[in-house]
Amino acid sequence: MTCAQHRLAAILVALLAMPIVYAGTQALPDLGDESAVVMSPHEERKLGERLMRQLRGSLRLADDPEINDYIKFLGHRLVANSDSARSEFFFFVVDEPSINAFALPGGFIGIHTGLILTAQSESELAAVMAHETAHISQRHLARMFAESKRSSKQFIGALLAAIVLASAGETEGSTATLALAQAGLVQKQLNFTRAHEEEADRVGIRILADSGFDPRAMPTFFERLQNWNRLNETSLPEFLRTHPITTRRIAESSARADDYRYKQVLDSLEFHHIRAKLRANGRGNVAAIVKSFKENLAQGKYRNIHAERYGYALALLRFKQYDEARDQIAKLLRHDPDSVAYRISQAEIEMAAEQYRKALDIYTAAAARFPNNHPLQRYYAAALLKIGHAQEARMLLKQAVKNQPDDPTLHKMLATAAGEAGERMEAHQELATYYYLNGDLKAAIEQLTIAQRFTGDSFYLKSSLEARIKEINKELAEEKQN
C-alpha cells in the first residue's frame, strides 16, 4: 500500500469505528428490517458522504466530465428500476486500470476505468453496476451492522472498514483490519456477506432486465473473469477478490437470466465513445496510441467506426497533430452534426492550437443549442477562463454548480472565475467548498474565515458564513473523537 492508502486505511478504521447510533424514536422502521434500527438511511448517507470526502483525497478519481456524465446516466437508468428508485445515488469513476467496482454506504458507487474497458458490451458494464446498485437497495452494509449488533463496536467498525478497503482493491489492508476482530465472529460475518453477493446477483439481474439490458450479460461477464483467473493465476482481477465468484453462482445467475425472453440489445454510441476516450487518454506512449487507432481504422478493427475515429482525433489532439485531428472531427461532424462530444472536441482542438476566437465561436453556438449539457458547460467555462472572460465564465459556472453541487472541480473553477471578476467573498466561499468536498476541513474553515472579511454590512452573509463554520467545526470535532 502507498502512504496515501495507509492514511486512507487509518481514516476509515477511525471513522467507521464510531459509536453506533440507534434510531430510537427518530423513525418507525419496518419491524422486519432490523437494519433500520441499527443505522437509519440518513445516518448511512452521512457516513457515505464522509467516506467520499476522504476517498477524493486518497484515490485517483476520474475528472473527465463526459465519462462521469455517461456513468451517472447509466447508473440512474438502473436505479430507476431498483427498489430504491426514490433514493439519491452518486456514481463516480476511479482512474485505475484494475477491474473493479464497489459500493459505499448511502448510495455511493465507484466504477474503475479498467472495468469499463474490460466490459465487452454495455450490458456487461451495466450488469456490474446493477449488482452494486442491489447492494445499496438491499441495504447490505446496514444489515451487516444489524447482524453484528451483539458484537463490540470496535469489531463492527473494523469489519466495515475492511469491506470498504477490500472494495477499493486493498486486500492486504482489509486482511490486516479484519485481524483486529474476533476470529469466530469474522467467519460468521463473511458468510453473511456471501449471502449478500448472491442476493445482489438475483436483484441485479432483475434490475438489469427491467432497465432494457441483457440479463445474460451478468453470468457471461462473471464466467469470463473466472476463466481469466484460471489462465492468469498471478494477476487475479480485483473484482474476483472483492466479489468471490463460484461455479454455483455463475450457474444460478445464468438460470435466473434464462427466465427472461432473449432479445438483442445494442450498445449505445456513448458506451463506445467513452471507451475510445479512455484509450486515447490512457497511460503509455502517445505516439503508440495514435498509431494503434490509425491501424485499427485502416484494418477495420473496431466495434464502432465513429467511436474509433473519435478516439483517433482525441489521440491526435494529445499528440499536437492539430490539422489531422481537425480532419477526423470534420468527418465525424458530417455524419452527426448534432453530437455535443464532437463539438467539444472540435473546440478543444482550436483551443490547443491557440485559435481562441474559433474555439469560442464553436462553444457559443453549441451552448445556445444545448444549454444544459454538463460536460459542455465545464469545457466552455474553462475556455472562457483561459482567454480572460472571467465574468462570463462565472455566470456559466454558477449554473453548473447548481446542477452538480458535489463536483469539486466546478467549485474550484468558480472560485477562480469569481476571484478574477473581483468577487472576493464568493471566491473564498467556493474554494472552501472545494476543500470541504476533498476532505480538508481545516482548509475549508480557513477559507470561510477569510470570506468573512468581504461580507460588508450584510448581516445575512455574515450569519450564513458563521453557521457554516460551526457546522464544519462540529464535523471536525466528531472526526477527532472517532
C-alpha positions in Angstrom: 0.0 0.0 0.0 1.1 3.6 -0.7 1.4 6.2 2.0 -1.9 7.7 0.8 -3.6 4.3 1.0 -2.2 3.7 4.5 -3.6 7.0 5.5 -6.9 6.1 4.0 -7.0 2.8 5.9 -6.3 4.7 9.2 -9.0 7.2 8.4 -11.6 4.6 7.5 -10.9 2.5 10.6 -11.3 5.5 12.8 -14.3 6.8 11.0 -16.1 3.5 10.8 -15.4 2.5 14.4 -17.6 5.4 15.6 -20.3 4.5 18.1 -23.4 3.0 16.6 -26.4 5.4 17.0 -29.7 3.6 17.5 -32.6 5.2 15.7 -34.8 5.0 18.8 -37.9 7.2 18.3 -36.5 9.1 15.4 -38.3 6.9 13.0 -40.6 3.9 12.9 -38.8 1.2 10.9 -40.2 -1.8 9.3 -40.4 -4.3 12.1 -38.9 -6.9 9.7 -35.9 -4.7 8.9 -33.6 -4.8 11.9 -31.0 -2.8 10.0 -33.2 0.3 10.2 -32.9 0.2 14.0 -29.1 -0.1 14.0 -28.4 2.6 11.3 -31.1 4.8 9.7 -30.9 5.6 6.0 -30.0 9.2 6.9 -27.0 8.0 9.1 -25.9 5.7 6.3 -26.0 8.6 3.8 -24.0 10.9 6.1 -21.4 8.1 6.6 -21.1 7.7 2.8 -20.6 11.4 2.3 -17.8 11.5 4.8 -16.2 8.5 3.1 -16.4 10.2 -0.3 -14.7 13.3 1.0 -11.8 11.1 2.2 -11.7 9.0 -0.9 -11.3 12.1 -3.1 -8.0 12.8 -1.3 -6.8 9.2 -1.3 -7.8 7.7 -4.6 -7.3 9.0 -8.1 -10.9 9.8 -9.3 -11.5 10.4 -13.0 -12.2 14.1 -13.6 -13.4 13.9 -17.2 -17.0 15.3 -17.3 -18.0 13.3 -20.3 -17.0 10.0 -18.8 -18.6 10.8 -15.4 -21.8 12.1 -17.1 -22.2 8.8 -19.0 -21.6 6.6 -15.9 -24.1 8.7 -13.9 -26.7 8.5 -16.7 -26.2 4.7 -17.0 -26.3 4.3 -13.2 -29.5 6.3 -12.7 -31.2 4.3 -15.6 -30.6 1.2 -13.4 -31.6 2.9 -10.1 -34.9 3.9 -11.7 -35.8 0.2 -11.9 -34.5 -0.8 -8.4 -36.1 -0.9 -5.0 -34.5 2.4 -4.3 -35.8 4.4 -7.2 -36.6 7.4 -4.9 -33.3 7.4 -3.2 -30.3 9.5 -4.1 -27.4 7.7 -5.7 -23.9 9.0 -6.6 -21.9 7.2 -9.3 -18.2 8.1 -9.8 -15.2 6.7 -11.7 -11.9 5.7 -10.3 -9.0 6.2 -12.7 -7.4 2.8 -12.2 -6.7 0.0 -14.8 -7.8 -2.7 -12.4 -11.2 -4.5 -13.0 -13.3 -3.5 -10.0 -16.4 -1.7 -8.7 -17.6 -1.1 -5.2 -20.5 0.3 -3.2 -20.2 2.6 -0.1 -22.9 3.3 2.4 -25.6 5.7 1.4 -25.8 5.1 -2.3 -22.2 5.9 -3.5 -20.9 3.5 -6.2 -17.4 3.6 -7.7 -16.5 2.1 -11.1 -12.9 1.6 -12.1 -11.8 2.6 -15.6 -10.4 -0.9 -16.1 -13.8 -2.3 -15.7 -15.2 0.0 -18.4 -12.5 -1.1 -20.8 -12.8 -4.8 -20.0 -16.6 -5.0 -20.4 -17.3 -6.3 -24.0 -20.8 -4.8 -24.1 -22.8 -2.1 -22.4 -24.9 -4.8 -20.9 -21.8 -6.3 -19.2 -20.9 -2.9 -17.7 -24.5 -2.3 -16.6 -24.5 -5.8 -15.1 -21.8 -4.9 -12.6 -23.4 -1.6 -11.9 -26.7 -3.3 -11.3 -25.0 -5.7 -8.9 -23.6 -2.8 -6.9 -26.9 -1.0 -7.0 -28.5 -4.1 -5.5 -26.1 -4.0 -2.6 -27.3 -0.4 -1.9 -31.0 -1.1 -2.5 -31.0 -4.1 -0.2 -29.1 -2.1 2.5 -26.4 -4.8 2.8 -24.0 -2.7 4.9 -26.7 -1.7 7.3 -27.9 -5.3 7.5 -24.3 -6.3 8.4 -24.5 -3.9 11.4 -27.8 -5.5 12.4 -26.3 -9.0 12.1 -23.4 -8.0 14.4 -25.3 -5.8 16.8 -24.3 -8.0 19.8 -20.6 -7.7 18.8 -18.4 -4.9 20.1 -18.5 -1.6 18.4 -14.8 -2.0 17.6 -15.5 -5.2 15.7 -18.3 -3.7 13.7 -16.1 -0.7 12.8 -13.1 -2.9 11.9 -15.3 -5.2 9.8 -16.9 -2.4 7.8 -13.6 -0.7 7.3 -12.2 -4.0 5.9 -15.0 -4.4 3.5 -14.7 -0.8 2.2 -10.9 -1.3 1.8 -11.4 -4.6 0.0 -14.0 -2.9 -2.3 -11.3 -0.5 -3.3 -8.9 -3.3 -4.0 -6.8 -3.1 -0.8 -6.9 -6.8 0.1 -3.8 -6.6 2.3 -5.2 -3.7 4.2 -8.5 -5.4 4.6 -6.9 -8.6 5.9 -5.0 -6.6 8.5 -8.1 -4.7 9.6 -10.1 -7.9 9.9 -7.3 -9.3 12.2 -8.4 -6.8 14.8 -11.8 -8.5 15.1 -12.7 -11.7 16.9 -12.0 -14.8 14.7 -15.2 -16.6 15.2 -17.4 -13.5 14.5 -15.3 -12.7 11.4 -16.2 -16.1 9.8 -19.8 -15.7 10.7 -19.9 -12.2 9.1 -18.0 -13.3 6.0 -20.7 -16.0 5.5 -23.3 -13.3 5.7 -21.5 -11.2 3.0 -21.5 -14.2 0.7 -25.3 -14.3 1.1 -25.3 -10.6 0.2 -23.4 -11.4 -3.0 -25.9 -14.0 -4.1 -28.8 -11.6 -3.3 -27.1 -8.8 -5.2 -26.9 -11.2 -8.2 -30.6 -12.0 -8.0 -31.8 -8.5 -7.6 -29.2 -7.1 -10.0 -30.4 -9.4 -12.8 -33.9 -8.1 -12.3 -32.7 -4.5 -12.4 -30.7 -5.2 -15.5 -33.6 -6.8 -17.4 -36.1 -4.1 -16.3 -33.7 -1.4 -17.5 -33.6 -2.9 -21.0 -30.3 -4.6 -20.8 -29.4 -8.2 -21.5 -29.7 -10.1 -18.2 -27.4 -12.9 -19.6 -24.5 -10.3 -19.5 -24.1 -10.9 -15.8 -23.2 -14.6 -15.8 -21.3 -14.1 -19.1 -19.1 -11.5 -17.5 -18.6 -13.5 -14.4 -17.6 -16.6 -16.3 -15.1 -14.7 -18.4 -13.4 -13.3 -15.3 -13.3 -16.8 -13.8 -11.7 -18.1 -17.0 -9.2 -15.3 -16.9 -8.4 -16.3 -13.3 -7.6 -19.8 -14.4 -5.3 -18.6 -17.2 -3.7 -15.8 -15.2 -3.2 -17.1 -11.7 -0.7 -14.3 -10.8 -3.0 -11.5 -12.0 -6.3 -12.1 -10.3 -8.8 -9.4 -11.2 -9.7 -7.3 -8.2 -13.4 -7.8 -8.8 -12.8 -11.5 -8.1 -11.0 -10.7 -4.8 -13.8 -8.4 -3.6 -16.7 -10.4 -5.1 -15.7 -14.1 -5.0 -17.3 -15.9 -7.9 -18.0 -19.7 -7.8 -19.3 -22.1 -10.4 -22.5 -22.3 -8.4 -23.0 -18.5 -8.5 -22.5 -18.5 -12.3 -24.9 -21.3 -12.8 -27.6 -19.7 -10.6 -27.3 -16.3 -12.3 -27.4 -18.0 -15.7 -30.6 -19.9 -14.7 -32.2 -16.6 -13.5 -31.3 -14.9 -16.7 -32.9 -17.6 -18.7 -36.2 -16.7 -17.1 -36.3 -13.7 -19.3 -37.1 -13.8 -23.0 -34.0 -13.3 -25.2 -33.7 -10.1 -27.1 -30.8 -8.4 -28.9 -29.6 -5.4 -27.0 -27.4 -2.9 -29.0 -24.7 -0.9 -27.3 -25.2 2.9 -27.2 -22.7 5.1 -29.2 -21.9 6.8 -25.9 -20.6 3.5 -24.5 -18.2 3.2 -27.4 -17.3 6.9 -27.2 -16.1 6.7 -23.5 -14.1 3.6 -24.1 -12.4 5.2 -27.1 -11.7 8.3 -25.0 -10.2 6.2 -22.2 -7.9 4.5 -24.6 -6.9 7.8 -26.3 -6.1 9.4 -22.9 -4.6 6.3 -21.3 -1.2 5.7 -19.9 1.6 4.9 -22.3 3.4 6.4 -25.3 1.2 8.9 -27.1 2.7 8.1 -30.5 2.0 4.4 -30.0 -1.7 5.2 -29.0 -2.1 7.3 -32.2 -0.6 4.5 -34.3 -2.9 2.0 -32.7 -6.1 4.0 -33.6 -4.8 4.7 -37.1 -4.1 1.0 -37.8 -7.4 -0.1 -36.4 -9.2 2.3 -38.7 -7.2 1.1 -41.7 -7.7 -2.6 -41.0 -11.3 -2.4 -39.8 -10.5 -3.5 -36.3 -13.2 -1.7 -34.4 -16.7 -2.2 -32.8 -17.9 1.2 -34.0 -16.1 3.2 -36.7 -17.3 6.6 -35.4 -16.1 5.9 -31.9 -12.8 4.7 -33.2 -12.4 7.8 -35.3 -13.4 9.9 -32.3 -10.6 8.2 -30.2 -8.2 8.8 -33.1 -9.0 12.5 -33.1 -8.5 12.8 -29.4 -5.2 10.9 -29.6 -4.1 13.3 -32.4 -5.0 16.3 -30.3 -3.0 14.9 -27.4 -0.1 14.4 -29.9 -0.5 18.0 -31.1 -1.3 16.9 -34.6 -4.0 19.6 -34.9 -4.6 19.6 -38.7 -5.2 15.8 -38.8 -7.3 16.0 -35.7 -9.4 18.7 -37.4 -9.9 16.4 -40.4 -11.1 13.5 -38.3 -13.6 15.6 -36.4 -14.8 17.2 -39.6 -15.6 13.6 -40.9 -17.5 12.9 -37.7 -19.5 16.1 -37.8 -20.6 15.4 -41.4 -22.0 12.2 -40.1 -23.5 13.7 -36.9 -23.5 17.5 -36.8 -25.6 17.4 -33.5 -23.1 15.5 -31.5 -22.0 17.5 -28.4 -19.0 15.3 -27.9 -17.7 16.1 -31.4 -18.4 19.9 -31.0 -16.4 19.8 -27.7 -13.5 18.1 -29.4 -13.6 20.5 -32.3 -13.4 23.5 -29.9 -10.7 21.9 -27.8 -8.5 21.3 -30.9 -8.8 25.1 -31.7 -8.0 25.9 -28.0 -4.9 23.8 -28.1 -3.9 25.4 -31.4 -4.4 28.8 -29.8 -7.2 29.7 -32.2 -9.2 31.1 -29.4 -11.8 33.0 -31.4 -12.7 30.0 -33.4 -13.0 27.9 -30.3 -15.2 30.5 -28.6 -17.5 30.6 -31.6 -17.9 26.8 -31.6 -18.7 26.8 -27.9 -21.1 29.7 -28.1 -23.1 28.1 -30.9 -23.1 24.7 -29.1 -24.2 26.2 -25.7 -27.0 28.0 -27.4 -28.3 24.7 -28.8 -27.5 22.5 -25.7 -27.7 24.9 -22.7 -28.0 22.2 -20.0 -25.3 19.8 -21.2 -23.0 19.4 -18.2 -19.7 18.5 -20.0 -20.2 21.3 -22.5 -20.7 23.8 -19.6 -17.5 22.8 -18.0 -15.4 22.8 -21.2 -16.9 26.1 -22.3 -16.2 27.7 -18.9 -12.6 26.5 -18.9 -12.1 28.1 -22.3 -13.6 31.4 -21.1 -11.3 31.4 -18.1 -8.3 30.7 -20.3 -8.9 33.7 -22.6 -9.8 36.1 -19.7 -13.6 36.2 -19.9 -13.9 35.7 -16.1 -17.4 37.2 -15.7 -18.9 35.1 -18.5 -17.2 32.0 -17.0 -18.5 32.9 -13.6 -22.2 33.1 -14.7 -21.9 29.8 -16.6 -20.2 28.1 -13.6 -22.8 29.3 -11.1 -25.4 27.5 -13.2 -23.2 24.4 -13.5 -22.5 24.3 -9.7 -26.3 24.5 -9.1 -26.8 21.4 -11.3 -23.8 19.5 -9.9 -23.1 20.7 -6.3 -20.9 17.7 -5.5 -18.3 18.4 -8.2 -15.2 19.8 -6.5 -13.6 20.9 -9.8 -16.6 23.1 -10.7 -16.3 24.8 -7.3 -12.6 25.4 -7.8 -13.2 26.8 -11.3 -15.9 29.1 -9.9 -13.5 30.3 -7.2 -11.0 31.2 -9.9 -13.6 33.0 -12.0 -15.1 34.9 -9.0 -11.6 36.0 -7.9 -10.7 37.3 -11.3 -14.1 39.0 -11.6 -13.5 40.8 -8.2 -16.0 38.8 -6.2 -13.6 38.1 -3.3 -16.2 36.7 -0.8 -17.6 34.3 -3.4 -14.1 33.2 -4.4 -13.2 32.2 -0.9 -16.5 30.6 -0.2 -16.3 28.4 -3.3 -12.7 27.5 -2.5 -13.9 26.4 0.9 -16.5 24.1 -0.7 -13.7 22.7 -2.9 -11.6 21.9 0.1 -14.6 20.5 2.1 -15.5 18.1 -0.7 -11.9 16.9 -0.8 -11.9 16.1 2.9 -9.7 19.0 4.0 -12.0 20.5 6.6 -9.4 22.8 8.2 -8.6 24.5 4.9 -12.3 24.9 4.3 -12.7 26.7 7.6 -9.7 28.9 6.8 -11.3 30.0 3.5 -14.6 30.7 5.1 -12.9 32.8 7.8 -11.2 34.8 5.0 -14.6 35.2 3.2 -16.0 36.8 6.4 -13.7 39.8 5.7 -15.6 40.6 2.5 -19.2 40.5 3.7 -19.5 44.2 4.1 -22.6 45.2 6.1 -24.6 42.2 5.1 -25.9 40.5 8.3 -27.3 37.6 6.2 -23.9 36.8 4.6 -22.1 37.1 8.0 -24.6 34.8 9.7 -24.6 32.2 6.9 -20.8 32.0 6.9 -20.7 31.7 10.7 -23.2 29.0 10.6 -21.3 27.0 8.0 -18.0 27.4 10.0 -19.8 26.0 13.1 -21.1 23.0 11.1 -17.7 22.1 9.8 -16.1 22.6 13.2 -18.6 20.2 14.6 -17.7 17.6 11.9 -14.0 18.1 12.6 -14.5 17.6 16.3 -16.5 14.4 15.7 -13.8 13.0 13.4 -11.2 13.7 16.1 -13.3 11.9 18.7 -13.6 8.9 16.4 
